[in-house]
Amino acid sequence: MRDRSIRLVMLGITHPRTGSPMESSASTVAASPRPHVVLVASPGAGHLIPMAELARRFVAHHGLAATLVTFTDLSAPNAHSAVLSSLSASQVSTVALPAVSLDDLPADAHISTVLLELIGRSIPHLRALLHDISSAASLAALVPDFFGSTVLPLAAELSVPGYIFSPSNLTVHALMRNAVELNDGAASGEYCDLPDVLRLPGGMLLRREDYGDGFRSSKEPLYGQLIVEGRRYRAADGFLVNTFHEMEPGNAEELKQAVEQGTFPPVYPVGPLIRPCSDKDDASACLDWLDRQLTGCVVYVSFGSAGALSVEQTAELAAGLEDSGHRFLWVVRMPSLDGENSDKDDPLAWLPEGFLERTSGRGLAVAAWAPQVRVLSHPATAAFVSHCGWNSTLESVATGVPMVAWPLFAEQSVNAALLSENVGVALRPRAARAEGLIAREEIAAAVQEVMGGEEKGRAMRLRAGELQQAAARAGAHGGSSWQMLEEVAGKWKAAALGRQKQ
């Protein structure tokens, strides 16, 4: 652990991915008189993007210094580097912990299991880093994301507040809290199932099929892991959640009651935390194409960085977009092949024969990636066919774009239910609830309704515009989320000053 090369990587003197020199985190900390918050982001763009923005806001608006800690394991290098490079001008330090061995885990281990193990095994490296930072600056708080509950004891070791950051929403948080409270005192193997229908604040009814990975059955190994993780959450001093009051007002009120009853730590809605636009996006061909379209005429289709449809579903989606009659921009990813080998490595090669030719001029299909924030912000974009990952959801909300909700995995079904049944900014095809094949007719009908429907579609478009304004107000100076961050940062700074005087 005291090996010099490891210490240099931990302190940021050598870039862990390229080996190129970079500013030492230790020297940055020493030069900053501000109290210092350390944020720990588990691998994955969905976790890293909002946490990077949270760190930036703490530094830019709330009088703190910040270090964002990441992991070398499991990260997509290009996306990882792009997010971290966006922090270079924001005075946020970044450190990548050394790799740890995960070779003993089963090849089919659930990604949540892998992430929990990765973070747990990295604690010795993180402990050393925290001691180095605390020796050079006033450590104000430790903030791991929701996979990092095993990190919380380090906050207690250093006598600083420990908060959990949730990149998701209050509805997912309420689902976790209900599962933990239902199983209070239960031993492993004796856990109870959540009810078939869970009544949540604001009149929302969440059904078992929408509970998301790990919560549908107490017999799943992941269910037990989530219960253990949720129990550890009670050791946190609070939660910072990537949502805003106007989007989930009922949940916010119920969670205040949970705090008063002492069953769960306080929750602070601090979103929307979304990625900033990059100047590099200006060169994108799809933006040039959007510039040539009329205002409000394009459907944007994307299922995130990890979303994959079957070959059959890809064909049905293509047919549905074609039959809808609307212009579209489709980010096409490789289909899921269920272990089969193929020599076709171009996602566009999996589209139905003749589809690109028939839709030429009306649609644009691009392989694997598009500058999503810029696309959603473009005046031509009017609807979003989305997997309902929470980052994508907030990007859509912040730009006032209604959605066709098409969840694929993880907590996306919870998000889809929230957006379609409670918030009112999404239409969810019936087959998307059952996770079955969504036929071309249903896809075309959903797109047509969101784009031009006079009843549901019109209501969604109006609601999307209202929520866009609410999101902007929440994050602005004096807004509800700004006030939450100011309150939390104020507590941290006051506690850090108190420790200095002791």
N, C-alpha and C positions, 0 to 999 in steps of 0.2 A: 504493500500500500504506500510505502514511503519511497518507492522507486521514482527517480527524478523525472523520467519521461512521462509517467502517468501524471505526476503532479503538474507538469507543464501543460499537458492537455487539459486537465481539470481547470486550471487557472486561465485557460484561453490564450496562452502564449503561442501555441501551435494549433493551427486550425485542424480539427480532428478528421475532416474529410479530404482536404487537399494538401495538408502539410505546410501551407503557406503561413507566414507570420501574421499575427493579428494582435490587437491591443490586449495587454494583460488585464483580466478582470480585476485582479488584486490592485493594480495601479489605478484603475478607474474608480474602484471603491474608495481607495485612500484619498483620491482627489475630490470626492464628493462629501460635502458636509451634511447632506440630507440623510434622514433615516432610510434604511435600505430594505426593500422587500425582495424576497427570492421566490420566483414562480417556477414550478416544475411541471412541464408539459409531457404527457405520455405520447408515444409515437402515433402519427396519423394527422393528416391535414385538418381533419375536423376538430382536433384538440388544439393543435399548434396555432392555427390562424387566429381564433378568438383570444387565445391567451397572449399572443404577441400584441394584439391590439389593446388588451387590458394593461399589459406592461407599459405600452406607449402612453396610454392615458394617465396612468399613475405618475409618470415622469412629467408629461407635458402640462397637466392640469391640477395635480393634487400634491405637489411638493415632495415627492418621494424619488429616491434612486431605485433602480430595478435591475435585477439579473434574471434572465430567462434561461432555465436549465433544460436541456434536451438529452435524448439518448441516441447513441450511434446505431443501435440495433433497430431493425424493422422499418426504418424511415425511408420514404421515397426520396432519394437524394436531390432530384431537381426541385420538387415542390418544397422540400425542407430548406434548401439553400435560398430559394426565392423569397420565402417568408422571412428568414433571418436577415437576408440582405436588405429587406425593406426597413429593418430597424436601425440600419447603420447611421442614419441621420437623426435618430430620435434619442440618443444618449442612453439606450437600453443595452446593457452588457449581455452577451450570450456565451454560454458554456455548454459543451457536449461532454457528458460523462463517458468514461471508457466502456467498451463492450464487455458484457458478461456472458458466460456460457449458458445456453439453453438447450444443449444437445440431449439432455436426459428427458426432455418433455416428449410426450407422444406426438407422432407426426400429424395426427388429426386433432390435436388439442385446440379447443375453441380459442379464438383470438383474444377474448377477455381473459382467459386463463393465462395465455402467454404474456399479456401486458401486465397482469398482476404479479407474475413471477419475475418478469424483467425488472419491474420497479423494486420489488422486495429484495432482489439480489444486488441491486445497485445502491442500497442504503449505505454501506460502508464508504463508497466513493462520495456520496452526497454529504454524509456526515463530515468528512474531511474538508470538503469545499465550504460548507457552512461555517466550520470553525475558522477557516482562513478568512472568510468574509467578515465574520464577527470580530476577528482580531484587528481588522483594518477600518471598520465602520460600525455604526450603530445599527444593528440588525433589528428591523421593525416588525417583520412578520414572515411566515413561511406559508406559501400557497400552492399546494399540489392540486392537480386536477382530480376528477372524480375516480380515477383508477389508482390514486396515490394515497389512500387512507393509511397505509403502512408507514408513510412518511411523517404522519402527525406526531409520533413520539419524539422525533427530533426537535420539534418546536418546544415540547415540554422540557427536553434536555437543556435547551438554550434559553428557557424562560421567556419565550416570545409567543405571540398569538399564532395559532395554526388555523387557517381557513381552507375550505375546499372550494375549488372553482368547478362549476358545472357548465360545460359548453352547450348543454341542452336546456330544457325549459322547466317550469314549475310543475307541469303535469307529470313529466317523468320523475321529478323529485317526489311528488305526492305518491306516485305508484311505488317507489322504493320505500317511502316512509310507511305506507300501508302494509307492505310485505314484512317489514321489520317489526312493526308493532303487533301484527297478527301473530308473529312467531316469537314474541318475547318469552324468554325462558325455555324455549324448545331446544332439545339437543339435536345434533346432526342425525338425520334419518327419521326425525319426528316432525318435520316441518309440515305446515298446513298449506293447502292451496288457497290462493286468493279467490274471492267469490266470482261467479260467472260474470256478474256485472258489478262494476265499482262505480258508485255515485261520487262524483267529484264536485268541487265548488263551481258555481256558475251554471249549475244545472246539467253539466256534462255527464253522460253515461259512457263509461269505458268498458267495452266487452272483452271477454277473454281472448278472442282472436286478435285483438288489437294491443295486447299487453306488451308485445315486443319480446325479443330473444331472452330466454332465461326466466321469464315471469309466468309463463302459461301453465307450467306444471311443477309442483314441488318435487317430482321424481327426477327432474333434470338435474345433473350435477351442477350446472351453472346457477340454478336457483339457490342452492346452498351457499355457493361462493358469494352470490350477491347479498344474501342475508348476513353473512360474516362481514362483508365489506360495509354494508349499511349500518351494522352495529358499531363498527369503528367510527363511522361518521359522527356518532354522538360525542366523541372526544374532541371534535372541532369546535372552535369558538364561533364559527359562522360559515355560511355558504354565500358565495358570489355566483349568481346564476345569469346566464346569457339570455335574458328576456327583459321585458319592460312591463311596468304596471298596467298600462292601458291594454296590453295584449292578453293578460291573464289576471284581471283584477280579483276574481273570486278566489283563485288559488293563493294569492298574496295575503288576503285576509285570513284564510284558514290557517296558513302557516304562522301567522302572528299568534293565533290561539294555541298552536302546538308549542310555541316558545313559552307562552305564559303557563302552560301546563307542565313544562319541563321535559317534554318527550323528545324534542329535537332542537338543535341549535337554531339561532335566528337566520333568516334568509334575506339576502339583499339582491333584488333584481337590478342588474347593472348594464343591460344591453340596450340596443343591439350592438354587439361587437363584431364588425364585419371587416373583411380585408380591404385595404385601400386600393384604389386604381393604380396601375403601373404605367409609367410613360412608355414602356416597351409595348404595351397593348396597342399603341397607335398604328403599328405596322401590320396588324392582323388583317388577313384577307377577308375574314368574315365581317369585320367592322366596315371595310370598304363596300362590301355587298349590302350591309344594312343601310349605309349612307344613300344607296340608290333606291331604297324602298320608301313607300309612303308612310306617314305617321300612323302608328297603331294597326299595322296590317300583318305582323309577323308573329308566329308561334315559335318560341324557343324550346328545344327538346334536349334535355341532358339528365343523366342519371348519376352524376357525381364521379369521383375518381375511382371508386371501387364497384360501381353498379354495372352488372352484366345481365343482359337478357338472353334467353335461349335463342337458338337459330329460328325456331318456329315463331317465337314472340317477336323477334326482330322483323320477320316478314309481315306479320300482322300489323305491327306499328307502321311499317312503310306503307302498307295498303291503306291504313286508316288515315295517315297524313295526306296521302294522295287523294283519297275520296272526300276528305274534309273540304277541299276547295280553297284552303287558305295557304298563304305563303308560310314557309317554315325554315328555320335554321336548326339543324339536327347535329349534335355532337355524337358521333357513332363510335362506340367502343367495341372491342372484340367480344363476341358472344361467349356465353358459358358453354363449354363443350363436354362437360361431365367426364373429364379424363381422357377423351378421345384426342388423338393426334391429328394435326392438319398442317399442310404446308402453306396455308393462306394466313399470312401475318398482317395483312392490311384490313382494318375493320370495314372499309368500304367494299371490299371484295365479297362480303357476306350479305350485302343488300340484294334484293330480288333482281333477277335479270331484267334489264330495261328500265328499272326504276329511276336511275339518275338521268337517263335520256328523256323519259316522259315528264319528269318534273323540272327539267332544266329551265331556268329563268324564273320559275315560281318557288323553287326550294334550293337550299344549299346544304349539302352534307359534308361535314369536316371530320377528320379522323382524330379521335381521342381527346382533343382539348380545344377550348375557346376561352377568351378572356371574359369570364362570366359576369363579373360586376359591370364591365363596360357594356356587354350585350344587354343585360337587364336594364341598364340606365339609358339605353339608346331609345330615342323617340319612336322608332319603328316597332319596337318590341311591345306586344300587347298581352301575351299569355306565356306561361311557363309550364311545360309538361315535366314534372319533377319527381324524383325519388323521395322528396321530403326530408332529406338530411337537414339538420337544423341550421347549419351555415347557409346552405342554399335557400332555405326558407326565409331566414332573416334578410338575405340579400334581395330576395323577391319582395318581401314586405317593405324594405327600405326604399325600393324603387317603385312601389305602387303597382306591381304586376300580379294579377290573380293567377291561380294555379290549377292544373289538372293533377291531382294527387295520385302518385303511383309508387307506393312504398315497396321496398325490396327486402330489407333486413334490419337487424338491430332495433332501435327504438323508432324507426321510421313509421311504423304503423300507428304508434301513439301520436306522433306528430300529424299524420294524415287525418286521424280522427279529430284531433284538436282543431285543425285548420278547416276541415269541411263541416263539422257538426257544431262547433262552438264559436270559433273566430269568424267564420263566414267568408273566407277568401279563397276557398278551394272547392272543386268538384271532384268527387272520388267515384270512378267507375265501379259498378257493383262487383265485377270480377276481381278488382284490385283488393277488395276486402278478403276474399276467399283465397287469395294468392294463386288463383288459377290463370289460365290463358285468357287474356283480354282480347276479344275479337275485334276485327277491323271496324265493324259497324259501331261498336260501343266507343272505340277510340275516336272515330270521326264525329260521332254525336257529342262527345264530351268537348272536343275542340271547338265545334261549332257553337255550343252553348256558352262556353267561356268567352269566346271571341265576339259573339253577336247576339246571344240569347236575350230576349226581352224581359224575362222573369228572373230565374236564378242567375243567369249570366250578368244581367244588368246590376242586380244586387251585389254580386261579388265584385264587380268592377268599381262600384261606388264605395264598398267597404274597403277595398284595397287602397283607394285614394285616401280615405279617412285614416287608415292605419299608417300609411306612409307619413302623413303629417304628424301623427302621434309619435312615431318612431323618431322623427327628426326633433320633436320637442323634448323627448325623453333624454336624448344624448346631448342636447345643447346645454350651455351654461345655465344653471338654475333648474334644469329639467329633473324629472323624477329619478332617472338613473344617475345623472350627474350628482344629485344630492346624496344618493346612496353611497357612491364612491367617496364623496367628500366626507361623509359621516364615518365611514370605515377608515379612511386615511387619517382623519383627525384622531380617532381612537389610537391608531398605531403610533402616530407621532407623539401623542401625549404620553403613552406608555413608555416609548423609547426614551423620551426626555426624563421621565421619572426614574428609569433604571440608571441613566447617566448620573443622576444626582445622588444615588445611593452609595 
